Amino acid sequence: MSEFMTQDGFSYAFDPSACASCGGNCCTGESGSIFVSVTEIAAIAELLEMEEGEFRRTYLRKEGFRFSLKERLVEGSYDCAFFDRSLKGCSIYAARPLQCRTFPFWDYFRHRIDELKLECPGIIHD
């Protein structure tokens, strides 16, 4: 039996075992931003065995004063540049950004549980 994850201030729980059957809904779909810090950029570049400048040019887009991971348009869906459709998972999982690690406990979803449940089959809410 799987352990459910909870976080203070959120009225729902998350069952991470649902990720196996989901297909990566949180990594695909509508266009969005996955912001990365300087530390995360260095960690991902190291994981990919790339020079940071090359990594930035290849995988990041500038949004104001921040950087976001680029997306790829695939079959009408915007996939994170690191979403592997064949594996239905993240190709940089070990160095994924904080924004990815904290999903589904984002402030945006705190009071949008019905919307979150449509995206994530692992949401447990009465």
Salt bridges, closest charged atoms under 4 A:
GLU40 OE2 - ARG101 NH2 3.68
GLU52 OE1 - ARG56 NH2 3.97
GLU63 OE2 - ARG61 NE 2.77
GLU71 OE1 - ARG61 NH1 3.65
GLU75 OE1 - ARG85 NH1 3.55
ASP79 OD2 - ARG85 NE 2.52
ASP107 OD1 - ARG110 NH2 2.42
